[in-house]
């Protein structure tokens, strides 16, 4: 995408997405360590303690990630997250948001937000092209290093991680 390689002058580009239904799993057995011939793994027994959604915005110029958790994944939460992004930028700075084509990114609430914030511009990745959104790399690291390896006794415990 041209926005990655040649962003508009004095503008900021964010890659935005949500990781939905992150499970707070309390595992009976803690992480089983690496040993010769065996990969690191968990035991198979666990208790589900609810789910959480994680919204993230990766600043393509600095690598900084803004994040926010929510109990649900709706356009209302998406607009609240966009509002947080705008609040962290200088007034009136042009903001370009790269995101996927999920329906919650295109609702009337989002359109209303964009009309109220004319300096925010949405750019959608093509369908089935999630890898074009750079925040997906960050999500994969979070999944691998924190979520998959974690033991969470509650949604609050997951949220703190």
Secondary structure, 3 states (H helix, E strand, C coil): CHHHHCCCCCCEEEEEEEEEEEEEEEECCCCECCECCECCECCCCEEEEEEEEEEEEEECCCCCEEEEEECCCCHHHHHHHHHHHHHCCCCCCCEEEEECCCHHHCCHHHHHHHHHCCCEEEEECCCCCHHHCCHHHHHHHHHHHHHCCCCCCCHHHHHHC
